[in-house]
Amino acid sequence: MTENPRSKRLADRIKVIVAQMLDTRIKDPRLGFVTVTDVRVTGDLQMASVFYTVYGSDEERAGTAAALDSARGLIRSEVGKQTGIRLTPSIDFHLDTVPETSAHLTAALDEARRRDEELVALRAGKPFAGEEDPYKKPHEHDEDLDEDED
């Protein structure tokens, strides 16, 4: 899916239309608390992918997916009316997994932070296994020799 200015404008318009329809016109009881997160339109304007999230359980997500699938024709018809383009794009709905992925990454970062704190606590007061600073540095007497040569 390419991002040319025309497809971007159409995607933004479809996002608004779909969100308004879900809020006001679609009265399916299976429809949960839906947020339209993104719309992507192909460069030839023939296909629109609508990404959404649903607040709730897996059953509510499945019910919402079924409700959106059954309302696809009505939504596409309204998109055609409101955009006025010659060929109305086909609409596919995709559950957006960004919130779940974000929650998973946040949990992983919290776990790493907790383990780092445990490691710092275990190291506190313990001597180093070797020298405290294992990197070689020029000896002080080598610097004195360099100054004498000048």
C-alpha positions in Angstrom: 0.0 0.0 0.0 1.6 3.2 -1.2 1.2 6.6 0.5 0.4 9.1 -2.3 -1.4 12.3 -1.3 -4.7 11.2 -2.9 -4.8 7.8 -1.2 -3.9 9.5 2.1 -6.7 12.0 1.8 -9.2 9.2 1.0 -7.9 7.1 3.9 -8.5 10.0 6.3 -12.0 10.6 4.9 -12.9 6.9 5.2 -11.6 6.8 8.8 -14.0 9.6 9.7 -17.0 8.1 7.8 -16.5 4.7 9.3 -16.1 6.1 12.9 -19.3 8.2 12.5 -21.2 5.2 11.1 -20.1 2.9 14.0 -21.1 5.6 16.4 -24.5 6.6 14.9 -25.9 4.2 12.3 -24.7 0.7 13.0 -27.0 -0.7 15.7 -25.8 -4.3 15.9 -25.8 -5.5 19.5 -22.6 -7.5 18.9 -20.7 -4.3 18.2 -18.5 -3.5 21.2 -16.6 -0.4 22.2 -14.8 0.1 18.9 -12.1 2.7 18.0 -10.9 3.1 14.4 -7.2 3.5 14.7 -6.1 3.7 11.1 -7.2 3.3 7.5 -4.9 2.4 4.6 -5.9 2.7 1.0 -4.0 1.1 -1.9 -2.4 3.4 -4.5 -5.1 2.5 -7.1 -7.8 3.4 -4.5 -9.4 -0.1 -5.0 -8.9 -1.5 -1.5 -9.2 0.1 2.0 -8.0 -1.7 5.1 -9.7 -0.4 8.3 -7.8 -1.1 11.5 -9.7 -1.0 14.8 -9.4 -1.9 18.4 -12.1 -3.2 20.7 -12.2 -2.7 24.5 -13.2 -5.9 26.2 -12.8 -9.6 26.2 -12.0 -12.0 23.4 -15.8 -12.8 23.0 -16.5 -9.1 22.5 -13.7 -8.9 19.9 -15.2 -11.8 18.0 -18.7 -10.3 18.2 -17.4 -7.0 17.0 -15.6 -8.7 14.1 -18.9 -10.4 13.1 -20.8 -7.2 13.4 -18.3 -5.3 11.2 -18.3 -8.1 8.6 -22.1 -8.0 8.4 -22.2 -4.1 8.1 -19.4 -4.0 5.5 -21.8 -3.4 2.6 -23.7 -0.6 4.3 -20.4 1.0 5.3 -19.0 0.7 1.8 -22.2 2.2 0.3 -22.0 5.2 2.7 -18.3 5.7 1.9 -19.2 5.8 -1.8 -21.9 8.3 -1.2 -19.9 10.6 1.0 -16.6 10.5 -1.0 -18.2 10.8 -4.5 -15.4 8.8 -6.2 -16.1 6.8 -9.3 -15.1 3.4 -7.8 -15.7 2.8 -4.2 -12.9 0.8 -2.6 -13.6 -2.6 -1.1 -13.3 -2.4 2.7 -11.6 -5.0 4.9 -11.6 -4.8 8.7 -8.5 -5.8 10.7 -8.1 -6.0 14.4 -5.3 -3.7 15.4 -2.8 -5.5 17.6 -0.8 -2.5 18.6 -2.3 -2.1 22.1 -1.5 -5.8 22.9 2.0 -5.5 21.5 2.5 -2.3 23.5 1.3 -3.9 26.7 3.6 -6.9 26.1 6.6 -4.7 25.5 5.8 -2.6 28.6 5.7 -5.8 30.7 9.0 -7.0 29.3 10.7 -3.6 30.0 9.3 -3.7 33.6 10.6 -7.2 34.1 14.1 -6.1 32.8 14.1 -3.1 35.1 13.2 -5.3 38.1 15.9 -7.7 37.3 18.5 -4.9 36.9 17.5 -3.6 40.3 18.0 -7.1 41.8 21.4 -7.4 40.2 22.5 -4.0 41.6 21.3 -5.0 45.0 23.3 -8.3 44.8 26.4 -6.5 43.7 26.3 -3.9 46.5 29.3 -4.2 48.7 30.9 -7.1 46.8 34.6 -6.8 45.7 35.5 -7.0 42.0 36.7 -10.3 40.7 39.8 -8.6 39.2 41.1 -5.1 39.2 38.5 -2.4 39.7 39.5 -0.7 36.5 40.9 -3.4 34.1 41.8 -1.0 31.3 45.5 -0.3 30.7 46.5 3.3 31.1 49.9 5.0 30.6 52.1 4.8 33.7 53.0 8.0 35.4 56.7 7.4 35.0 56.2 7.0 31.2 54.7 10.5 31.2 57.7 11.8 33.1 60.1 10.3 30.5 58.1 12.0 27.7 58.5 15.4 29.4 62.3 14.9 29.9 62.8 14.4 26.2 61.5 17.8 25.4 
